[in-house]
Every structure is written in structure tokens, then in C-alpha cells.
């Protein structure tokens, strides 16, 4: 009996950081750690390891608190666990507790239970979990209506999928993005060259934050001609490559790609390089984004570093701003600008062109223009 939590560990062999699940007495949970290790073996990102380790630890803690064997939870218990996830207040963060309790939303609770399901299914071939335990978490479902871009197969064999049996029904959230005015204001809220370069880079290229934090200096081809670097791509551009990095940053897309950038980005990068040159500890790092203003100086920026930065920028700007919103902003701008879906797919590192469909947002102005256009046509028709 006892509680569990996710802890960051450092390998004594190569010094790389990874995540483990430990008890309140600092004993490793063998099966939980094995599952997190399997994520690492499948090239999941450091941030994914962190999130999944926390979810598994939460599940194990709840099992322990209620006297349930984590290997064989009942359907009813898992349903109650899902309800508990939204009814239990979140622990306070930082030094001061919030004035009002903060709760998980239903979408987040669904994500936690999805991870629990993956953990239990991982235990089946390892003979920790009975097959029927994992099987009760999903059931076959026939797709009457298929998502855009989804192929049913020649014989319709892909119309039958495995659907979750325990989940909240939630409305599909819209993609959060910034208007051009908000994007420019966010850039204006930066006070350092590094931060200005990072915000502009994300909004200009549509990179995921993990891709940006994983950039190496050799990936920055910002000259008009990069032939001297052995690169045939014309014009200023940035290369995105999937590689393991010491800060845990990992490009989600497995195929490397290059993203053209505007010439102004080269000037912002030059300003950042000058700012970086004043911090001696940063000289040895080959990573583009490093810590310059807080210890450990010169160390590659991490996901938590980036989150802290955007939290501060959002507070100054007066609106919500997260790194992924800048990706949505770039893709929205391309889609609304008439860029072909195949081109957006390559720029964004998507697997399917249909992944760009949600980024064609209709603004209030668009809806007003549509209504007025139809009204004008109706009035014109009535005069004939």
C-alpha cells in the first residue's frame, strides 16, 4: 500500500535523463517503469514519457488507496476511477494554493484512462494482466460515417474499429490560434532576442515546440544560398530532423523536412546569436535554444523552460498563449491564404493532407460576409 509518483532519473552510464514510477519510499514500480521504458524504445518524446509516467503513477496510487489490485480492476471500478478524476481537486501548484479548487476536465480524464488502457494492454503479453481485463476497455464499432481522408479499404474492412467502452462524451474542442494582431503583440511582449526569435520561428514555420527545442545550429540554413553547407535547398530555410536530444526534445514527424522562412528571421537569429555569445557557458552547446538567463546556463532549453516563458508572455499580453497555438496560427494562415493541402502537409510534417482541414477557421467576419453576400444576391434577384 502507498502512493506513487513520476520522478526524473539520470542514467549512470551516459547521463541521459528519463522518467520512472516510484513509490513514496522511492522504490521503483517494475511494471510501471517497464511500460515507460517501452515508450522510450518506440521513440516517444521525453515529454510524453513525463506525462504518461504521471498518469500511470496516479492510477497505481488510486488502486492502492482503494485496495484494488492494479492488474485486475473491474469495469465498475474503472468507471468510478474516471468519475474520480474529474471530481478530485487538483493538488495546488507553486507556493500558494488557488483560492478556488481546480478540477480536471472530462477530456483530460479520458486521456488519463486511455494511458491506463495502454498500460494494461502492455501487461498482457508480459503476463502481468489477464487478456480479458484489457479486452473490456474496448469493443468493435462499425463506422457509419467516416472522418475526412479516412479510407475504409477495398472491402470496407477498416470500417470496424476498436472503440473505448469507458469514457466521457465531450464536445470536440476547436483549435486555438492567434489572430495576426495577437501574434504580433506576443512578439512585442518579448524582452530578449532569444525569446523573440523563438516566438517568431514558431509562428512563421508552424513547428511543434519539440521540433524547435530539438534544433541544432547546423539545421539553421538562413543564407540565400546554402551550397557551401552542402545543402541544395534554395533560399533561407530550417531543417527539422528527428533525433534524440539531451533535453528530451523529439520531432514528432519521423521524416525529415525543410521549412522555408522569411529573410527577416535571419536578422532575429543574428540578434540571438549575439545575445548568446555573451554567455560563455552556451558556447559549447550545439543546440539552438539554450538557457541564458537562469541556471544551469548553457544547458539546452527544456519543455518546462518553454512553458514558463509562454506563461510569462501570456500574462504580459493579456490573453492565452501556448507554443502549440503558434503552430495552429501558422497552419491557419496558410490554409486561409489558399495554400494547397499537399503543401501544408509537407510544411507541417503531417502524415495526411486531410490533417490540415481543421485549420480553415471561419472568423466572425467570414460569417458576416457570407450572410451579407447571400442577402445582396437575394435583393438583386428581386429587382428583376
C-alpha positions, 0 to 999 in steps of 0.5 A: 500500500502507498502512493506513487509518483513520476520522478526524473532519473539520470542514467549512470552510464551516459547521463541521459535523463528519463522518467520512472514510477516510484513509490513514496519510499522511492522504490521503483514500480517494475511494471510501471517503469517497464511500460515507460521504458517501452515508450522510450524504445518506440521513440516517444518524446521525453515529454510524453514519457513525463506525462504518461509516467504521471498518469500511470503513477496516479492510477497505481496510487488510486488502486492502492488507496482503494485496495484494488489490485492494479492488474485486475480492476473491474469495469465498475471500478474503472468507471468510478476511477474516471468519475474520480478524476474529474471530481478530485481537486487538483493538488495546488501548484507553486507556493500558494494554493488557488483560492478556488479548487481546480478540477480536471476536465472530462477530456483530460480524464479520458486521456488519463484512462486511455494511458491506463488502457495502454498500460494494461494492454502492455501487461498482457503479453508480459503476463502481468494482466489477464487478456480479458481485463484489457479486452473490456476497455474496448469493443468493435464499432462499425463506422457509419460515417467516416472522418475526412481522408479516412479510407475504409479499404477495398472491402470496407474492412477498416470500417470496424474499429476498436472503440473505448467502452469507458469514457466521457462524451465531450464536445470536440474542442476547436483549435486555438490560434492567434489572430495576426494582431495577437501574434504580433503583440506576443512578439512585442511582449518579448524582452530578449532576442532569444525569446523573440526569435523563438516566438517568431520561428514558431509562428512563421514555420508552424513547428511543434515546440519539440521540433524547435527545442530539438534544433541544432545550429547546423539545421539553421540554413538562413543564407540565400544560398546554402551550397557551401553547407552542402545543402541544395535547398534554395533560399533561407530555410530550417531543417527539422530532423528527428533525433534524440536530444539531451533535453528530451526534445523529439520531432514528432514527424519521423521524416525529415523536412525543410521549412522555408522562412522569411529573410527577416528571421535571419536578422532575429537569429543574428540578434540571438546569436549575439545575445548568446555569445555573451554567455560563455557557458552556451558556447559549447552547446550545439543546440539552438535554444539554450538557457541564458538567463537562469541556471544551469546556463548553457544547458539546452532549453527544456519543455518546462523552460518553454512553458514558463516563458509562454506563461510569462508572455501570456500574462504580459499580453493579456490573453492565452498563449501556448507554443502549440497555438503558434503552430495552429496560427501558422497552419491557419494562415496558410490554409486561409491564404489558399495554400494547397493541402499537399503543401501544408502537409509537407510544411507541417510534417503531417502524415495526411493532407486531410490533417490540415482541414481543421485549420480553415477557421471561419472568423466572425467576419467570414460569417458576416460576409457570407450572410451579407453576400447571400442577402445582396444576391437575394435583393438583386434577384428581386429587382428583376 
